[in-house]
Amino acid sequence: MAFLREAFQAFHAYFWDEKFWLPEKISWKDFENHSDDLYHPVVSDLKYVILCGCLLFAVRKLYESCMTHIAAPIGRYFGIRNTLPRKPPPNPVLENAFKCHKFPENDKIQSLSKQTDLSTRKVERWFRMRRNQDRPSFMKRFTEAAWRFTFYFSVFVYGVVVLWDKPWFVDSTHCWVGYPHHHIPPAIFWYYMIEIGFYSSLMFSQFIDVRRKDFWEMFTHHVATMLLLCFSWCGNFVRVGTLVLVIHDAVDFWMEAAKMAKYLKAQRLCDVLFAIFGIVWFVTRLVIFPVRVIYSTYFELPVIVGYFPAMYMFNAMLCLLLVLHAYWFSLIVKVTYDVLTNSGEEVTDIRSSEEENVSEDENGHAVQPNNNHNHNHNHNHNHNKVKAVS
């Protein structure tokens, strides 16, 4: 035990080396709290992140449960389906193959056809039906969007209220003036803890939520944001961190509102919300974020505080977020261009995995109810503008 304790202490001292994390002439002793009038953030505060993350996940599940009962009548009124596609007939051989390959190659389909005495067409149809089983209903998507809208909108309003009278909200040089003795009031303390807790819950809930095509890009975004927030807290770069948070939160609730409008078939409202979302995304994440935040960390920080190695790590992660922002904005531009140039024709969903159509069997009997196909045919062309991020 003594050896493990000494090894941990040695690793702790090496990892939190002042020469890496802090500017010259500043040490961890400067972050010790001796007065109620000045509170410095400390590493031990991050224990509240786990508490906030678990609490937010529990609140989300409770919220979605309540929303299911509340939204069900509304959803039925607007035609939101809460039923999953029809299950394929039981087949252990195909089921085992599905666990390994959800999209089998032609050679594999031929082999399965021989093993099951089914035609290749029936094998392909079985896999389409089986893949559809893993896709959530529109009602589930609606409740997920409702939860994210509620959180993003609430935390954005809270962030603006908290930062409105802070000098660094207008002048980014105040993010560094007087460093490291920046007081963390309770309102900003909990703003940071709730945000880090939320992103930590997203990292894990992403594995059980609706699977997106940009799963790993989103996961990378959450990891980079988490690391930025945690390390900025430990080094008391909280002021610039709050600017990053409020810039991000200004965008997300518009997209969730557009998706809810899409599921409710309020197409005109959906178009307006999506247009606002695209404009706000461009202004905040591709203009304000690099001009205010990245510029400040690259030029104002070294002039006012000085150079230190961790600064380059922070700037690299901020640039990574900017690259992801540009990537997602390219998807928004692409789907908008496709909608305008295709004149209402169906546009392939860039992020989401849409339900696959199941053709009729060899005897002419429909394997999947026709109302699903009709629903997709009637409404897909109306929903293209939000498909890139739905």
N, C-alpha and C positions, 0 to 999 in steps of 0.2 A: 504493500500500500504506500509506503514511504517513497519507493521508486516511482510509482505512478503519479504521486502528488508532485514530486520534483520534476518529472517529465512534463506534466501539465503546466506547471509554473514556468518552466523553460520555454515551452511552446507559446504560452500566453505572452511572455515578455518579448519573444521573437515576433509574434504576429502583430502585437500592438506597439511596435517600435516607434518611438516618437519621431525619429529622423525620417520615417516614411509618411506617417499620417499627419504630422503637424508642421507648420512653418517654423523657421528658425527662431530661437529664443522663446518658444512656447512649449510647455510641457503639460503632461496630464494633471499635474498639480494645480494648474490654472483652472481646471474644470471642477475642482472640489467646491462643494457648497457649504458656505459658512454663514450665510445670511438669508433671511426669508425674502429680502428685497431683490435678490439676484439668484436665479436658479439656472444652473448649467445642466444640460442633458448628460446623462451617464449611461453606460452600457447596460446596467442592471434594469433601466427603465423598459428595455425591450421585452421584458417578461410580460408586459401588458399586451404585447402584440399577439401572443398565443391566446390570451383571454379574449381579446377583441375578435380575433379570427374565428374562434369557436363560437362565440356569441353571435356574430354576424351570420355564420353558417346556420345556426339553429334558428335565428330570426327569419332567415330566408326560407327555410323549410316550412316554418309555421306560416309565413306570409303566403307562400305558394299553395299551401293546403287550404288556407282561408280563401285565397283568390280563386281556387278551383271551384269552390262552392258558390262564391259570389259571381264569378265570371261565367260559369256554365250557362245560366239562363240567358245572359247577355250574348255569349258566344253562339248559342243555338239560334238566337234571334237574328244574328248577323251571318249565320251559316258556317260558323267555325266548327269543324269536325273534331270530335273527341274520340274517334274510333281508329284503331290501328288497322292496317291492311289485313286481308284474309291470310291465315296461316297456310303454309304449304303442307301437303300430305306428309305424314311421318315417314322418314326414310333414314335409318341409322347410317348407311353408307354415305349418303350425300351430306348428312349432318356432320359426320367426322371429317369429310373433305372440306366442308365449309369452315370449320375451325382453323384449318391450315391456310386455305385460299378462298377468300370471298369472291374473287374475280378469276376463276380458273382459266387457264389457256385452252386453246382448242384441242390440243393433244390430251389434256387432262379430262376434258369433257367427253372425248371419244372413249377414253378408258372407263370413265364412270358409266357411260351408256352401256358398255358391255357388261359391267359388274351388276348393274341394276335391271338390265333388260328393258330399259327405257330408251326412247329415241333421244337423239342429241337435242332436239327442240324442247322436249319435256324436261331434260336436265337443265338446260339454260333457263327455262321458265321457272323451275324450282328454285334456282339460285337467285333469280330476280325477286321472287316472292319472299325468299328467306332474308335477303338484304333489306327488303322493305320493313321487315319485322323490327329491325334495329333502329328505324327512324321514328322519332317521336311524332305525336299527333300535333296538329296546329294548336290545340288547346294548351298542351304542355309548352310549346314555343311561346304562346301568348303569355302564360303566367311567368315564364322565365324573363321575357322582355319587360313585363310589368314590374317585377322585382328590381331589375337593373335600373329601369327608369326611376323608380322611387328612390333608390339609393343614390344614384348619380345626381339627380336633381337636388335632393336634400343636402348632400355633402357639398355640392357646388354652392348652394345658397349659404350654407354654414361657412364655407371657406371665404366667400366674398364679404360676409358680415364681419368675420374675424379679422380679415386683412384690410378692410376698407380704410381704417385710420392709421395703418402702419406706414412709416415713411418709405420702406423698401417696396411697397406695392406700386408706388409711382416712380421712385428713383432707385434703380438697382444697385447704385454704389453703396447704399445703406445696408446692403447684404453683407458688406465687408468692413465698413467703418466701425471701429470699436471692438473688432474681433480680438480675442475669443469671448469677451464678456458680454454676450448677448443674452438677455433675460428671456426665459421661456415661460410665458404666462399659462395658466391652466387651460385656457381656450385653445391655444396653439398646441399645447402638450397633447390634448385628447384628439385634436384634429389630425395630428401626425400618427398617433397610435391607432386610430380608427382606420385611416387610409392604409397604413402598413398591414394591419390586420385584414382588411378587405382584400388587398392584393395577395396576401398569403392564402386566404381562403379560395381565391380564384385559381391559384396554382394547383390546388388539389381538386376542387370541384370541377375544373376543366375536364378531368378524366371521366366524369359521370354526366356532364352536360351534353347538349347537342354537339356532335362531332363536326368540326369545321375543316375545310380543306387547308386553311392556314393554321392548323393546330400548333405546329412547332414554332411558327413565327410569333403567334400569340403567347405561347409558353415562354419564349425568349424575351418577349416584351415584359411579361410579369416578373421574370427573374431579374432582368436588368433594373426594372423599377424598384423591386424589393431591395436589391443590393444598394442602389443609389440612396434610397430612403434610410436604410439601416446605417450605412456608413456615414451619411450626412448627419444623422442624429448623433452618432458617436463623436464626430468631429465638430459638432455645433455649427454645421452649415445649414441650419434649419430654415433660415430666412429664404435662401434661394430655393430650398426644397419646397417651401410652401408655394412659391411661384410656379414651379413645375406641376404641382398638384392641381392648383386652380386652373391652369391652362389646359390640362388634360380633362378635368371634370367639366369644362365648359362645352365640350363637344358631345360626349357620350350619350347624354339623356335625349338629345335630338334624334339620334339614330334609333334608340329604343322606342321613342314615341312614334317614329315613322314605321317601325316594324309592327307596333300594335295597331296602327291605322291600316296597315296592309292586311293583317289578319282579320280586322273588322270590316274589310272591303270598303273603307272610306278612301277611295282612290285619290280624289282631289286633295284631301287633307294629307294623304301620304306623300303626294308629289311636292306639296309645299314644304312639309317637314324635311323631306330628303334634300330639297334645294337649300334650305337653311342649314342643314347638317353639312353639306358639301362646302358651303361658303364659310361657315364657322370653323370647319376643319382646316381649310386652307389658311385662313387668317390667323388662327391661334397656333396650330402645330407646325405650319410651314413658314410663317412670317414672325409672329410674336415670339415663339419658342426659340428660334435661332438668333433673332435680333436682340431680344431682351436677355434671355437666360444664357445661351451658349456664348454670346459676345461678352457677357459679364464675367463668366467663368474663365474665358480665354484671355481677356485683356484687363478688366478691372480688378479681378482677384489678384493676379501677380503684382500689379502696381501698388495696391493698397496693403495687401497682406504679405506677399512675397511668394517665391516659388517653393514647392515641396513635391516629392514624388507622387503622393496620392492624388495630387491635382490632375496629373495626366490620366490616371485611371478614371477619375470622375468625368473628365472631358470625353474620354473614349466611350463611356457608357451613355453620356448625353448624345453623342454623335450616333451611337447605335440606335437610340430611340428615334433620332431624326431620320435615319435611313429607313426604319420601319414605318414611320409616318409617311414618307415619300412613297414607299411601296404600296401601302394601303390606299393612298390618294390616287395612285395610278390605276388601282382597281376601280375606284369610284369614277374616274374619267373614262376608263374603258367601257364600263357598263352603260354610262350615260351616252357615250358615242354610239355604242351598238344599238341602243334604243332609238336614237335619233335617225340612224342610217337604215335600220331595219323596218321602220315605219310600222311598228306594232307587232312584228313577228317575235316569236319566243326567243329570248336570249338566254344562253346557258348560264346557270348560276355559278358565280366565281368562287364563293366561299362555301355555301351550303351543299349538302348532298340531298338532292330532291328525290321524291318518291318516283320509282321507276314504273313505267307502264307495263302491264302484264297482258300479253296478247291472248287471243282465243286458243283453246287447245285444238288438237287435230280433229276432234269430232264437232268443232264449231261451238262448243260451250265456253262461255266467258269464265275465265279463272278468277278474275277480280271484278267486283261490281262496276257497271258502266258509269255510275254517278261520279266515281272518283275521276275517271278519265274526262267526263264532261266538265267537271269542276275545274280540272287543270286546263282544259282547252279554253274555257270561257274566261279564266282569270289570269293565266300566266302572262299574257301579253300586257295586262294592266299592272303587273307587279314587277316588271323588269327593273324599274329604277331603283328599287331597294334590294334587289337580289344580291348585289355585290357584297352586302354587309349583313344579310339577314340570316 
